[in-house]
Amino acid sequence: MNTHNSIARSTRRHFLASSVIKGGPLALACLLAQRAQAAPPKPKMGVGFDLKPKQPPLQPRATAMISMFMQGGPSQIDLFDPKPLLNKLHMQKFPGKIKYDNAAQASSKVFGSPWKFQKYGEHGTDVSELLPHFSEIVDDALVIRSMQTGVNNHGQSIHAMNGGRPLKGRPALGSWLTYALGAESESLPAFIAMTDPKGLPVEGVLNWSNGWLPSLFQGTVIRPVEPRILNLQPPPHLDGEIQRNYLEMLESLNRRHAERRPGDHELQARIANYELAERMQLSADEATDLSRESQATHEMYGIGQPETDDFGRRCLIARRLIERGVRFVQLFTKNQYWDHHGGIVNALPASCRAVDKPAAALVKDLKQRGLLDSTIVHWGGEMGRLPVIQNEANIGRDHNTYGFSMWVAGGGFRAGMYGETDEFGHHAVENPVNHFDYHATLLRLFGIDAEHLTYEQNGREQSLLDGQPAKVIEDLLA
């Protein structure tokens, strides 16, 4: 946010960046200029870098967020956006133009959805038979059926949805939120990423990168298997008093080093990370210990059932983290898990079975604990699928970023449906929601004007929106 005033009042430290380059030979000047370009950017005057909770300038409705990122692109026309015309034209030639991603395997044959839809809840929300558990929470969820990024490849569209632009190297959404608001917890990270045991998503660690924000705002990975956080506990021969003495000496050296470099916010971020890691030794294991939950809770999330056990555990840990003051938690499915270019008839149901029950349980659990009103829950990927066949020998659907679906719940979002695609489910034609409109709306729920959430990097004011003509979509809000 333009954090000049609100952060300056709440932070412990204020930093003034200064640098002086005196005259010298041209070669030396060029070398210094190159190093300056490569050096970490200096913070704006009056901006401190820590994870202390910060009051947003506008009245917030949300204080935390859990994003379930379905990497690969769930098929909207098979899950949330029924198109009767597709079934009527099944296996016939598509009567319009298609924007293919993979022209080599493209087909012009229409593929109607093999699965039935039904309307649920007081808003008559359309839900596929593949998502029976989501149908139980539709009165708490908003299905947005007109999402767009317009960049028809996974990496670029992921960056658009998670970083504001289809470019690498930008801070993730979780980094922006924690930069703006800090965390409610002093003993857990503000931004946590939870990965799939079968592999990282496309673009790997860039999904939770701090980009050019200070490293303090990078996502911390909680692994799907034990130990969930690597190198958290010291080896036995260093435990106890030995470690305490070591940490006290390290703190003393760091502070002395920092006093001599008052404008080096990267150094301050590293020191803060050391301090946080020490506190996490006492709190992180407790936060991820699911044995403290009841058997009924385990069953609700599908823990102990082969298809849902992993995602159920991660959803339950996410709820426990939010309860303990973590600001932003993002759960990722494995690389290309929803990228059904072929074999969609068997692969899509399997993907749905793995996440449907845990995702619905998360919403139910947050609601019964009084946390849903202040916690945004997101479910969706970086794209959807096309209405025509790809790979006729093993039927699938190609990429579609011109009109796809996702859902959100809690934190000030209303329930029901919003937006429409054309009669084939290809393009958003009514109330389109670009990724930057979604981000502007999301940040407003956190009490942030997205245009004022900025960071100065190499003399340029950077933001999540990055100059895109975003608007807050009031019709998405309760």
N, C-alpha and C positions, 0 to 999 in steps of 0.2 A: 504494500500500500504505500502511498508515498509515506514511508515510515518515519520521516524527519521528526515529527513532533511526538507521535504516540509511542514510538520505540525509545526516543531520547528520554522521555519521562520515566520509562519503566526499566531501562537497562542499567546494569551495574557499572558499565564502563562506557565512556565515550572516546571515540578514536578520531584523531586528526591525521589524515594522510598528508605526508609532505615528502618531496624529493627535490634535490638540487643537483643539476648537472652543470658543471663548470666547463669552460672552454677547453679545447685540446685539439690534437690533430684530427683531421677529418675521419681517418680510419677508426680512431677510438670513439669518436662521436657516433659513427654508424654502428659500431659494435654495441655501444650502450643503448642505442635506440632499438636495436634488435632484441636485446635482453629485456628492455622495458616492455616491448610488445609481448614477449613470452611470459613475463612475470605475472603473478596473480593480480587482478584488478584491485584498486584501493577502494575501501568503502566510502560512501558519502559522509560528509561531515555530520556528526551527531548520531550516526547509526551504530549501534552496538551489536555484537554478534554473540548471542547466547540462546539458550533454550528456555529462559524464563517465560512464563505465560504473559502474553501481551494483549491488551484490550483493543479490539478492532475499532475503527472509527465509526462504523455504523452498527446498529443494533443487530446482533447475530441471532440466527435461529438454530444453526448447527455449530457444534463445537468439535466434532470428530467425524471421521469418514472411514468406511471399509469399502474398498473396491475389489470386486471379484472379476479379474480380467480374463476373459475367455479368448485366449490368443488363437488366431487363425480365421475367425469369422463365422459365428453361428448363422445358420440359414434362417433368415427372418420369415421367408414365405412358408417354412415348414414348422415354425415355432410360434410366431406372434402376429403374422400379417397374412391371413388367408386370402387367396385370390381364386374365386370360383372359375374365372375365365381360363386360368391355366389348366384346370382339370377338364374343362370343356374342350380345350385345344390340345390335350395331351398327345404327344408324339407327332403333332402336326407342325408345319413350318411356322416359325415366329413371324407375326405380321408387322414387324417394325424393325427398328435398328437396335443393335446390341453393342455395348462397349465391352469387348472381350479383353481379358488380360493375357490369356494364352490362346492366341489364334491358331496354333498348330493343332490343338485338340478340340477346337471350338466346333459346335454343332448349332444349327438353326432350329433344331427340334425342341419344342416346348416340353417341359417335364412338370406335370402336375404333382401336387404334394400327395404322397401315399398315406398321409396321416390325417385323421379327422380333427376338426376344431369344434370348440363349444364356447359359448359365452358364460362368463362367471362374474359373480359379485354384483353389487348395486350399480356399477357402471357398465355392465355387459362387456367386460374385457375378453377379447378373443384369445384363447389359449389352446395350444395343440395338446393332443393326448400324450405326447412325449414328455410333458411337464405337469404331471398330476399334482405334485406338491406345490408348485408355483400357483396353481389354481386355488389353493387354500389361502393364499396371502394377497390375492389381487386387490382386495379393498384397502391394502396398505401400500400398494405399489403403483407407479406410473409407468406405463409402457410408451416409450417414445418411438414412433414408427417412421420417423422422417429424418434420421441422422444422416449426415454427410461429412466426408472429408475430401472427396474428389481426387484422391491420389490412390491409384488402384494397385498398390503393392503393399506387402505386409509392413516392412520396415518403416516406410514413409508414413503410412497411415497410423501405425503405432505411435510414432513420434508426434503426429498431429494430435492424437487423442490424449497422450500422456505428457506432451511437452509443448503443445501450442502451435508448433510448426512442423512440417514434414522434413525436418533437418536433424542430423545428429549433433550431439554436443550441448544441447540445451538442458536446463534443469527440468526434472520431472515435477509433475503436479504436487506430489508430496513434499518435495523440497521447497516449492513456493509457499505452500501452506505453513510449513514449519518455520521458514524464514519470517513469515508475516506474524505468526501467532505463537511460536514456541510450543512448549508442551506443558501439560498439567503435572507431569511426573518429573522428579529430579533423579530418579533411579532407573528409568527406562528411556530408550531412544524416542524421539518424537515421531519418526518416520520408519516404519518397518515393512520390509518386503518378505513375502513367504513363497518359496519356490516349490515346484513340483518334484517329487522324487524321481520322475522319469526324465528330467532334463530342464534346462533353462528355456525361457521363451525366446522367440526371435529377438535379436538385438541384445540379448543377455543382460549384462550389468547396466547397460545404458538405460534400461527401464526404471532404475531407481538412482540414477546419477544426479549429483548436485550441479552438473554442468559447470558454469563459471561462478555459481554461488559458493561461498565458503564451504569447506568440506564438512563442517559441523552439520550441514543440512542434507547430507547424503543419506539414503536409506540404509538401514542396518538389516542384514539378511538373517532371518530365522529359517534354518533348514528343516526339511520335512522329516528328518531322522535324527536320532541322538548321535552326538551332542548337537542340539539345535543351534547353538551359537559356538562357533569354533574358538578355541583358545580363551574361553571365558575364565576357566578355573586354572590356577597355577599348578605345576607338577608338585607332587607330594614333598619333594626335598626343598621346595621354595615356599611352602605354605606357612601361614602363621606370622610370627614375628619377623622372619627373614624378609617376607614380602612387604610387610608394613614398613620396615626400615628402608627397603629399596624404594618404595613409593614416596616416602617422605623426602628422601634425597632427590628423587626425580622431580618432585614438585618444587623443591627449593631451587634446583637448577633451572627449571622451566620459568619460574617467576623472575629470577634474576635475568634470564635471557630476554624475557618479554619486556621488562622494565627498560631495557636498552633499545627496544624496537617498538615504541608505542603505536606505530601505524601499521604493524604487520598483523592483519586480522587472520591470515592463514595460521600463523603461529598460535594466536589465541584460540582458534578453532581446534588445533591439535591438542592443546593443553586441556580444553574443555572435554575433548573426546577421551583423553586419559582419565580424567576425573569421573566421567560418566561410566567408563568401563569398570572402574573400581567399585562404584556403587551398584552396577549391574550384577556383580558377583553375588550380591546378597538378594537381589530381587528377581532376576530374569528366570532362574530355575523355578521359583514359586509361580511366576506368571504363566509358565508353559506346562505346569504340572497338572495334567487332566485327572489324576487320581483324586483330586479334591472335589471333582464334580460328581453329582449323583448318577446312579445307573439310568434313571429316567432321562436325564439330560444326554447321556451317551447314546441312548437309543433314539432320542429325537433327532440327533445329528447323524445317525447312521454309523456310529463308531462301533466297530466289531463286525460289521457287514462288509464282505470283500469289496463290493463295488463302490461303496461310499466311505470307507474307513479313512482313507487319507484326506480327502477333501473335508470330511466331517471334522477330523481332528484340527485341521488348519482353521476352519470356520470358528470352532469353539475357542481355540487359542486367540483368534482375532477378537472375539467378544471379551475375553479375559484381559487382553491388552488395552482395549478401549476403556474398560472399567477402571483400569489402573493409570489412566491419564495419557496414554499414547494418542497422538493427534491423528495419524493417518496410517492405515494398514492396507496393503495391497497384496492380494493372493493371485498367483499366476498359474494357469494350466501349462502343460508342457508345450514344447516347440510344435507348432502347427496342429494342435489337438483338434481344433474345429475346422481345419482347412480341408474340407471334403471334396477334393477334385475328383475322387473316384470312390466307389463303394459306399455312397452316402446312405443307402437303404439300411445297411447294418451299422455303419460307423456313427451316424448321428444319434440313433437311440442309445448306443453305448455311452457316448459323451454326455447325453442328458441324464442317464441313470447315475453317473458318477457325481454330478453336482447338484441335481435338482433338489433332492431331499435335504442335504446340508445347507444349501442357500436359503431355502424356505425356513429351515429351523433357525437360522441366524436371525432372520427378521422376527420370527415368533419370540425367540428368546430375548432379543433386545426390547421388544414391546412389553413382555411380561415383567421385565426388570425396570421399566420406566426410562429406558435409554433410547428408544427409537425416535422420540421427538427431537432429540439433540444429536443424533447420529445419522449421517447419510449413508445409505447402502446402495452400491452400484453393482450391476451385473451386465456385462456386455463385452464385446470385442472391438477390433479395429475396423471391421467391415462386415458385410453380409454376403449373400450368394445370388447368382443370376437365375432367371426363370427358365433357362434352356439347359440342355444336356451338355456336359463336357465329358469326353471319353465314353463313347457309345458302347464300348466293350465292357466297361465297368463304371456304370453311370455315376456321375458326380455333378457338382455345380462349381462354376468359376467364380472369381472375386467380383464383388459389387460394393463400391463405396459411394454410390450415388443415391442410395436410399436403403437404409438398414435399421434394425431395431435394437434397442437395449432397454433395461428397466432400472428405475431408481426408486428408493423408498426412504421415508423418514426425513428428518432434518429440515422440514419446511416444504418439501415437494408434495404436491397433491396426488391423489390416486386417480386411476382411470387410464385413458389413452390420449395421445396427442400426436397430431400429424398424420399424413397419408402418403402412400406411394401411388404410382399410377396403377392401372388395372392389371399390370403384369408384375408389380412389385420391384421394378427396376429403378425408377427415379422418384425421389421425393417431390411431390407436386403440391402439397398443401402443408403450410406451416413448416418448411424445412428448418432443421436445427443443425447448423454447422458446428464443428468442434469448438470454434471460438465463442459462439453464442452459448454453448453448453458451459464452457469455462467461466464466462462472465456471470452466468446465472448461478453457477456453483459457488463462486467466490462471494457473490452478494449474500448468499445464505450464511456464509461465515462472517458477514459484516464487513466485507472488503469491496471497495470499488476497484475492479480489475485494472482499470486504466492507471490507477495510482499505486498499484503494487509494482514498484520499479526497483532496479538495481543498476548502478552506474558501472559499466565495464568498458575500459579503454575509451573513456570519454563519451560513451553513448548510453542513454537511458534504455535499459532492457526491461522487458515485461513478459509475462506469460502470453499476452495477446499480441505483442510485437507489431503494433500498428494496424492489426486487422480490424475491420469495421464491426466489432462485436456489439451485441446488445443483450441486456438482461431480458429474458423471455418471461414476462409476468404470468402468462397463462400456464406455466409449468408449476407455479407456486400455489400452495394452499392458502 
